[in-house]
Amino acid sequence: MKEIGEYLRDERRKNSVSINEASEDLNVNPSLLEAIEEGNSKAFKDIFELKGIIASYAKYLGLDVNKILDEYNDFIFEKTSKISLDDIRKVKNDEEKTNRVISPYTKIKHTRYEIAPLVLLVAVLLFISLIVYLVLKVATKEEPLSRELKGGMEYYEFAEQINNY
């Protein structure tokens, strides 16, 4: 990044353009152009903002924008692609154990469906017991006439016992 910034600074100076003049023409804060020329990529919100300003700045200076952006992309690739061998081995071992890729950005979703089979089983058992209860109730139901006769017989037996005393 520092090489890109130095190249842009040299070209700006060759064209006899001041930082303030370039910032006014590009409608960019002068401190951002200075940060680019110093190679300070941390002054930007994200890499896409930086890339856009570099492209505009290179075009403003009459440079080959594609060449500058290729160098910027190489810088970003170098900066973001360095993964240690230990990290790679660790991920590989973890994958062999779990058979799935795990990343710090992967969220494990907990679902309520883990208890669904249990709830379904309880509902089915309740339904079956209700049916059995209703079938037994209907099967043991006596005729209304026999109930009345039994009730009358009990009254008759009770009344007979009272009269015997």
Buried (B, 14 or more C-beta within 10 A) or exposed (E): BEEBBEBBBEBBEEEEBEBEEBBEEBEBEBEBBBBBBBBBBEBBEEBEEBBEBBBBBBEBBEBEBEEBBEBBEEBBEEEEEEEEEEEEEEBEEEEEEEEEEEEEEEEEEEEEEEEEEEEEEEEEEEEEEEEEEEEEEEEEEEEEEEEEEEEEEEEEEEEEEEEEE
